[in-house]
Structure formats: C-alpha cells, structure tokens
Amino acid sequence: MEPTQADFAEIAIRAHLAQFANSADTLAGVHQWWIRWDGLPEHISITERALLRLQADGLVECVSMGGGEVWRLCRARATE
C-alpha cells in the first residue's frame, strides 16, 4: 500500500522528536517547521491527522500553554 500524506507527516514528526525531544509547537508550527514538504506544503489538516494518530499511539500530547495549545512528546513516555 502506498504511504499517504498523513503517513509522510507522521514519519517527519517522529524524526523531529527523535532529534529534538524537548520540542513543543502549535499545530501551525509543527506543520511549517517540523515537516519538510516537497514543494508547497499540504493542507494543515494532514498534519493534524498525523498528530492525532501519534496522540492515539501515546507518542505526543497536546497541552494548553500560553493561552493556546502546543504539541510535544508525551511527558509520560519521555521519562520511560
């Protein structure tokens, strides 16, 4: 089966967090800075779908911070 755009985004997010475990960013920030899109970026909903899948897997969490929401490596997982 051919990888989807969400698969591509998920792989990029995993790679970013493997290199920068203390990263935290908004959905827009993850979409713009954590994923190297070929050509023009895909729609932000692709990144959101990938983050929700990673959240379901327990890799990332979305937390309220500074009046907004940021995504980061799940702290429970980071201490394992």
Secondary structure, 3 states (H helix, E strand, C coil): CCCCHHHHHHHHHHHHHHHCCCCEECHHHHHHHHCCCCCCCCCHHHHHHHHHHHHHCCCEEEEEECCEEEEEECHHHHCC
